[in-house]
Amino acid sequence: MGDEMKDNCCKKKTHREAEEKKAICNRLNRIEGQIRGIKKMVEEDSYCNDILVQLSAVENSIKSLSNHVLEKHLYSCVTNDIKEGKLEILDELTSLFKKFNR
């Protein structure tokens, strides 16, 4: 990724409708609650298997939310940039997929 791409990543913004922001924040709040629950389990010396099951649930929640945000990104930001001839979005998208698939 070039320096210009790195500079633009932090400067770009995505407008989200209030309903979409609320939905994402609600999901993040649930994930945050799951994490707090796991922390409590550790503090209470819960069985490793039980903690691992909860960690897997959090991982699945995060993946699901990531897929949701990615889908919205493809149908809004990426589509708009391509329509406007800003093909550098393809480099950004390629880099994103590489990170996503680690």
DRENDO-1510 file (C-alpha; in Angstrom, 1 decimal, always signed):
<recs>
REC; n; res; u; v; w
REC; 1; MET; +0.0; +0.0; +0.0 .
REC; 2; GLY; +1.4; +3.4; -1.0 .
REC; 3; ASP; +1.8; +6.4; +1.3 .
REC; 4; GLU; -1.1; +8.1; -0.4 .
REC; 5; MET; -3.4; +5.2; +0.3 .
REC; 6; LYS; -2.3; +5.1; +4.0 .
REC; 7; ASP; -3.0; +8.9; +4.3 .
REC; 8; ASN; -6.4; +8.6; +2.7 .
REC; 9; CYS; -7.5; +5.7; +4.9 .
REC; 10; CYS; -7.6; +7.8; +8.0 .
REC; 11; LYS; -9.2; +10.9; +6.2 .
REC; 12; LYS; -12.1; +9.1; +4.5 .
REC; 13; LYS; -15.5; +9.1; +6.1 .
REC; 14; THR; -18.6; +6.9; +5.6 .
REC; 15; HIS; -22.0; +8.5; +6.1 .
REC; 16; ARG; -24.3; +6.0; +7.8 .
REC; 17; GLU; -28.0; +6.5; +8.3 .
REC; 18; ALA; -29.0; +6.7; +12.0 .
REC; 19; GLU; -30.7; +3.3; +11.8 .
REC; 20; GLU; -27.6; +1.6; +10.4 .
REC; 21; LYS; -25.4; +3.3; +13.1 .
REC; 22; LYS; -27.8; +2.1; +15.8 .
REC; 23; ALA; -27.8; -1.5; +14.4 .
REC; 24; ILE; -24.0; -1.6; +14.4 .
REC; 25; CYS; -23.7; +0.0; +17.9 .
REC; 26; ASN; -26.3; -2.5; +19.2 .
REC; 27; ARG; -24.2; -5.4; +17.9 .
REC; 28; LEU; -21.0; -3.9; +19.3 .
REC; 29; ASN; -22.7; -3.5; +22.7 .
REC; 30; ARG; -23.7; -7.2; +22.6 .
REC; 31; ILE; -20.1; -8.1; +21.8 .
REC; 32; GLU; -18.8; -5.9; +24.6 .
REC; 33; GLY; -21.2; -7.6; +27.0 .
REC; 34; GLN; -20.0; -11.0; +25.8 .
REC; 35; ILE; -16.4; -9.9; +26.5 .
REC; 36; ARG; -17.3; -8.7; +30.0 .
REC; 37; GLY; -19.0; -12.0; +30.6 .
REC; 38; ILE; -15.8; -13.9; +29.6 .
REC; 39; LYS; -13.7; -11.7; +31.8 .
REC; 40; LYS; -16.0; -12.5; +34.7 .
REC; 41; MET; -15.7; -16.2; +33.9 .
REC; 42; VAL; -11.9; -15.9; +34.1 .
REC; 43; GLU; -12.1; -14.0; +37.4 .
REC; 44; GLU; -14.4; -16.7; +38.8 .
REC; 45; ASP; -12.1; -19.6; +37.6 .
REC; 46; SER; -14.6; -21.0; +35.2 .
REC; 47; TYR; -13.7; -24.2; +33.3 .
REC; 48; CYS; -11.5; -23.6; +30.3 .
REC; 49; ASN; -13.9; -25.3; +27.9 .
REC; 50; ASP; -16.7; -23.0; +28.9 .
REC; 51; ILE; -14.5; -20.0; +28.3 .
REC; 52; LEU; -13.4; -21.3; +25.0 .
REC; 53; VAL; -17.0; -21.8; +23.9 .
REC; 54; GLN; -17.8; -18.2; +24.8 .
REC; 55; LEU; -14.6; -16.9; +23.0 .
REC; 56; SER; -15.8; -18.8; +19.9 .
REC; 57; ALA; -19.2; -17.1; +20.2 .
REC; 58; VAL; -17.5; -13.7; +20.3 .
REC; 59; GLU; -15.3; -14.5; +17.4 .
REC; 60; ASN; -18.4; -15.5; +15.4 .
REC; 61; SER; -20.2; -12.3; +16.4 .
REC; 62; ILE; -17.3; -10.2; +15.3 .
REC; 63; LYS; -17.0; -12.1; +12.0 .
REC; 64; SER; -20.7; -11.6; +11.4 .
REC; 65; LEU; -20.5; -7.9; +12.1 .
REC; 66; SER; -17.4; -7.6; +9.9 .
REC; 67; ASN; -19.3; -9.3; +7.0 .
REC; 68; HIS; -22.2; -6.9; +7.5 .
REC; 69; VAL; -19.9; -3.8; +7.4 .
REC; 70; LEU; -18.0; -5.2; +4.4 .
REC; 71; GLU; -21.3; -5.8; +2.5 .
REC; 72; LYS; -22.4; -2.2; +3.2 .
REC; 73; HIS; -19.0; -1.0; +2.1 .
REC; 74; LEU; -19.1; -2.8; -1.2 .
REC; 75; TYR; -22.6; -1.5; -2.0 .
REC; 76; SER; -22.0; +2.0; -1.0 .
REC; 77; CYS; -18.4; +3.3; -0.8 .
REC; 78; VAL; -16.8; +1.0; -3.4 .
REC; 79; THR; -19.7; +1.3; -5.8 .
REC; 80; ASN; -19.7; +5.1; -5.6 .
REC; 81; ASP; -16.0; +5.4; -6.1 .
REC; 82; ILE; -16.1; +3.2; -9.1 .
REC; 83; LYS; -18.9; +5.2; -10.6 .
REC; 84; GLU; -16.8; +8.3; -10.0 .
REC; 85; GLY; -13.8; +6.7; -11.8 .
REC; 86; LYS; -11.8; +6.5; -8.5 .
REC; 87; LEU; -10.3; +3.1; -9.4 .
REC; 88; GLU; -7.8; +3.3; -6.5 .
REC; 89; ILE; -10.6; +1.9; -4.4 .
REC; 90; LEU; -9.7; -1.5; -6.0 .
REC; 91; ASP; -6.3; -1.4; -4.4 .
REC; 92; GLU; -7.9; -0.5; -1.1 .
REC; 93; LEU; -10.3; -3.4; -1.5 .
REC; 94; THR; -7.6; -5.8; -2.4 .
REC; 95; SER; -5.7; -4.9; +0.7 .
REC; 96; LEU; -8.8; -5.2; +2.8 .
REC; 97; PHE; -9.5; -8.7; +1.5 .
REC; 98; LYS; -5.9; -9.7; +2.3 .
REC; 99; LYS; -6.4; -8.5; +5.9 .
REC; 100; PHE; -9.8; -10.1; +6.1 .
REC; 101; ASN; -8.5; -13.5; +5.1 .
REC; 102; ARG; -5.5; -13.8; +7.4 .
</recs>
